[in-house]
Amino acid sequence: MKHTLLLPYRAPQNVTILANQRFEATVADSELSVDEIVALAHEKRAEGIVVVPKQKITKDVINKLPDSVKVIATCSVGFDHLDIPAAKARGIFLTNTPDVLTECTADIAMLLLLNACRRGREYMEIMDSGWRKAYSQSEMLGLKVSGKTLGIYGMGRIGQAVADRARGFGMKIAYCNRRRLPPEQEKGATYFANLHDMLPHCQILSLNAPGTADTKHIINDETLALLPNNAVFINVARGSLVDEAALIRALKSGKLFAAGLDVFENEPAYNLELKEFHNVFLTPHMGSATQETRDAMGYRALENVEQALRGERPQDALW
Ligand code: DGY
């Protein structure tokens, strides 16, 4: 007998195929609301549920699920949308999908970094409007990336992958992390135990830390003021780390040269004021959005569900 599984969102085709092979799966063709997930879990006596970050699995949702549910696997590395204590209290495993999305998320950080420093959005706008005016040697100049210091806040897997890429571009690396990395992972980067101490050194700042109560609005008027003038700000982590009103003030005042943002305080209804800045390069939370990575995330989530339903502790258990 196959175990019952809900896939209450539009999963990549390969993931849907595997889910149907391995489970008695109910696959939605669009993202279901949490109320719909709860209703479907009761109707199907679901044992496993795979979710995506927009589906907020709060205590209330967890408490409404039937006893049949043994595991909820999120297709994301971030798990700020899951209530871990509530799931633990009900004995429901929660899992995420680390590792498999590290490289693509680091790639998008570099995409934002290069576009922000080299005025990618403005150049694109010029070409889109049919470039007819030649620029002089002193016009439309960007910032040279090589030789700049990139400060990375959050030096986990993704932060380290960003550092590796940035080294390839000749950048110097500073980082702030709860713990100092061993030398083989630090690779010569300068460690700061305190964000405030690192910020004055960051010509470019990249956020790569999880969204938690501790990191909420860690970027605010006070911390932005500590950056050197003309700094570049990159965020592929979570919008909750940034007080966006303060970021907008720093862009308006010219404190920042540019920004590159993949994540926002409100998604998808992001603050439209941000798109008015031609020096802000925006992407719609697409860090892991490649065919290969989205398949790998789905497979990893399914593996976690299988492990939990075999009575094992899943490899990516969050409690
Ligand atoms: C993640 O995996 O956490 C990505 O940001 C997608 O939400």
Boltz pocket constraint, residues with backbone or C-beta under 6 A from the ligand:
constraints:
  - pocket:
      binder: B
      contacts: [[A, 53], [A, 75], [A, 76], [A, 77], [A, 78], [A, 79], [A, 97], [A, 101], [A, 236], [A, 237], [A, 285], [A, 287], [A, 288]]
      max_distance: 6.0
